[in-house]
Amino acid sequence: MDDAGKLDAGGGVKLGPIVVPDPQGASAEARKYLNTPFWAGEREDPHPDDIEAWKAMIAQVDAMFAPMVEAMHANSNADVRKTSMAGVTVYVGTPRDLAADRKDKAHIHIHGGGWAYMGGEACGGQAAVQATSYGVTAYAVDYRVPPMHRFPAALDDCVAVYRELLKTYAANNIVVSGGSAGGNLSAALALRIKDEGLPQPAAFAILTPCSDGRMLSDSFTVNDQLDFLKAKTMAGFWAVYAGKADRGDPYLSPVYGDFSGLTSGVLLQTGTRDLLLSDTVRLHRAMRRAGVKAELHVWEAMPHGGFGGGAPEDAELAAEVKALFERNWG
């Protein structure tokens, strides 16, 4: 007898074998992306304490993404330089046609990649992309990564860069964006800025953030087989970043933070197939309960990180982020 839909002893719902159909409500480009071989398989990360193995894995991933980073530079309209700000490595992207009325504005970009990956030269590529997309100088923070540097090193680096930029830019002319682990750090940065009494930036674009290190969110189970990012992989990222830290620390897991008094404009983004859908929804509710005017944007069938940049939905997301910045810049 089929018991699908019935509760088990622990209150969970039995779904049984399910075939999820092609999402007809998404664009043709999005559906093509969802059906690429990219979705097969699962990478095994090293043990959280095996530093040498992690260094080797990070180098391997950097090499894998090198062609993509080259394309970022080639398709951009920005010059990029590597510098140090408050002891933190930062890649600065400046539009070649920077308008006079944009010279007083800045964009801090915080990379994703499970905290460990997508640093280094990938930050340079992101600086080029962000500067081109939004027409302002972009500062891509190449924060220290685990397991060599665990929580709160990455967050401390982001705070240090923000403090340094306040010496040059008015707070209401600074915007912040980040996706995945970068979304986590963006939300945590919002808390640190508020708690430390610093002037608040104009806006935060927090994209598909991992917000709960305890991994209590519903979509860790519901979307585990739909998203390319798996719960097992996310658990490994949390282990290597958090180490022995309390997973309930709001600076580590922003979903537990008190956002009362946050006045920046906020946009949160996710998709219905995103493993971090619930993390994003819960973070949005935490902000709304605190009185923050935070927007939540959810795209049909979108997985973690979007559709690879080639779908209309990706263009819509970029337009929403740009509109957020334009509305909130001083």
N, C-alpha and C positions, 0 to 999 in steps of 0.2 A: 504494500500500500504506500502510495506517495505521501510523505509527510512534509513536503515543501510548504513553507509558510507557517509551520507550527513552531511553538517555542520549545527550546530545550530546557533542561533542568536549571540552567543558569539564567534563563530569561532571554537568551539569544534566539534569533529567527533562523530557522533552517531554510536555506535557499535551494539546496540540491544543485544538480548540474544545470547551468544556464548558458545560453548563447546570446551574447549582447549583439544586436544587429548593427549594421552600418548606420551611423547617425545622419539621417536624411535632413535634419534641421541645420546641419553644418555645411559650410561651403565645399565645393568639389576639391579645392586645394587642401582644405583641412582633412577631408576624408582620405585623400591620397596620402597625406602625411601619416595618418593613423594606421594605414595599411602598408607602410614600408617595413623592410626587414629590421630597421632600427629598433623595433619594439621587441625583437627576440632576444632572449638571454638575460643574464644578470651578472654584473661584475662582482668579484669577490675582493673586498678591501682587506689589507693586512690587519693583524691584531692591533688594537688601539695603542699598545705600549711598544710595538716594534718600530722604533723610530727610523732605522735604516731602511726597512721595507717600505715605509711610508714615503721616505725621500725618493726611493726608486719609483714608486707608483706615481708620485706627483710628477716626476720627470717624464714618465711614460705618457701620462695624460697630457702634459704640456706639449709633447711632441705630436700627439694625435691631433690636437687642436691648432697646431702651428699654421696649417694652410688656411683655416678659418680666420685666424688673427691677421694673416697677410691680406686676406680679402677685405677685412674690416678697414684696414688702412687704405687699400687701393680704391675702395668705394666711398671713401669719406672725403670731406672738404675741410680737413683740419690738419694742423701740424701738431705733433705730439713731442713733448720732452719729458724726460725722467728727472725727478728732483727729490729732495728731502724736505719735509715740513714737520717741525717739532720732533725730529728723529724718525719720522715715518716715511717710507718710500711712497711717492705719489706720482702718477702719470698725468700730466696736464695737457689736455687737448684744447687748442684754440682755433676757432673757425677762421679760415683764410679771409673770409669776407665779414669779419666781426663788425656789426653795426655800432655806431657811436653810442646809441642808447642802450646797448647791451654790454658795454664794457664794465658796468658797475654790477653785473649779475654773475652768479656762480652756481654751478651744479656739482654737488658731491655725489659720486656714484660708488656704491659698495657692492662688490662682486659676490656672486653666488658660487656654487660648486662644493657644497658640503663643508664650507669653511676651509677645507684643505686644498681644493683644486681651483683653477682658473685665476690664480694670482700671476705675478710676474708680467711677462710680455702680453698676456691676455688682457691685463688692465690697460695697457697701452692701446690695444684694439678697441676696448670699451670707451676709453677717453675720446678716441677719434669718432666713434659712432655717436656718443652722447653729445659731443660738441656740434657735430653736423646736424643731428636731429633737432636740437633745441636752440641752436644759434647763440650759445653762450659758452664761456670757458668752462670746461668740465674737469673735475679733479677726481680721478679714479684712485681710490685708496688701496694700496697694495699692503694690506694689513698682515701682521704676523699670523702664521697658520699652525694648526696642530698637526701632529702631536708634539712638535718642537716647542710650541707656545700654545697652551690651552687657555680656555676661558679664565679671566676676562681680557686676555692680551689683545684680541682682535677689536673688541669694543673700546678698550682704552686707546687704541690707535685711532679709531674713528673719532672719538671725543677730542683727542689731541689735534687732529687735522681741523676739526670744526673750530676749536678755540683759535687756532692759528689763522684761519680764514676770517674770523671776526675782526682781525687787525686790519684787514684790507676791505672787506665788504660789510655793508649793513646786514643785519640778520634777516630783515624782510626782503633782501635781494638774494638770499641763498635758498636753494631747494635741494632735497635729498632723494635719491632713489636707490632701490636695491631689490633683487629678486632671490627667492629661496633662502639660502643662508644670509645673503645680503638683505633680504627682507626682514629676517630675524634681527640683524644688526641695526637696520634702519629703525625698527620699532624700539629696540633697546636703547638706541641713541636718543630717540625722542624722550624716553624716560629719564636718561642720564642728564640731558640738557635741562629738562624741567626740574629735576630734583636738585641739580647743582645751581639753579637760579641763573642760568645763562640766557641771553636773549634767544628767543625761539625762531627757527627758520621759517620761511614763507610756507613751505609745503613739504610733505613726505609722500612719495609714490612707493607703496609697499606691495611688491608683487609676489604672489604665491609664497608667502612666508611660512617658515617652520616656526611655530610660536609656542609649542608645548613639548618640552624635553621629556615629560612623563609619558608622552605618546598615548594620551587618553582619547584622542579625537576619533569620531565615528568613521571618517573616511579612510583611516589607516586599514580598516577591514573592508569596507564597502568598495573602495577603489583600488585595492591592492593588485587585483588582476587586470585592471583597466589601464593603469598608468605605467609608463616605462620606469618611473621611480617607484621602487618597492619598499614596503615597510621594513623589511630586513636591512636594506641598504641605508634607509633613514636611521634606523636604530644604530647602525655602525657609525654613521656620521655623528650622531649625538654622543656616542661613547667616546669617540676620539676627541671631540671638541670639549665636552663637559668634564671629562675625567671624573674626579671624585666630588665635584661641586654639587650642591643641592639643586636638583632639577626644578624645584619650585622657586628658585631665585628669579625675581622678575626681570633682572638684567640678562638672565640666561633664557628664561621662558617668559616672554613679554605678555602672554595671555593672562598671567597672574599679576600683572602690574596695575598700578593705580594711575590712570591717565588724566585724572582731574586736573584742570588747569592748562592742558595742552591746547594751545590756540592756533597752531599751524593747520593749514588745509591738509587733509589726508585722503588718499585714494588707496583702496585695497583691491587687489585683482586675483581672481582664481577662475577655474573652469569646472564643469560638472564631472570630468574624469580625472581631475587633479587629486593625487594622493593627499595633498595638503589643503583640500577644499575646506574641511572642518576646522583645521588650524586657522585658516583665513577668516572663516565665518565667526569663530569664537573670539578672535582678536578684534574683529569689527564690533561684536556685541560688547566686549570689554570697554572699548572706546566709547561706544554710544551710551552705555550705562554711566560713563564718567562725564557725559555731556559734550564729547568731542563731535564736531560736525564731519564725521568720516563717511566717505562714500564706499559702497561695496559694488564691484562690477564682476559679474559671473558670465562666462561665455559657454555656450552650448558645446559639449563634447571636448572642450579644451583640456589637454593634459598639463602636467607640470611644465612650466616654462614656455607655453604657447605652442604654435604649430610650425616652429622653425623659421618664422619670419616671412614665409611665402604665401600666407593666406590673408584674405580680406580681414579676418578677425584680428590678426596681428597688427594690421594697419589701423584698425579701429582702436585697439589698445594704445598704440603709440599716440594716436590723436587725442585720446582721453587724458593721457599723462601730460601731453603738451598743453591741453586746455586747463588742466589743474594748475600747472606752473603759471600760465598766462593770467589766470584769475587771481593768483595769490602774490605774485611778485610785487614789491613796493613800487 
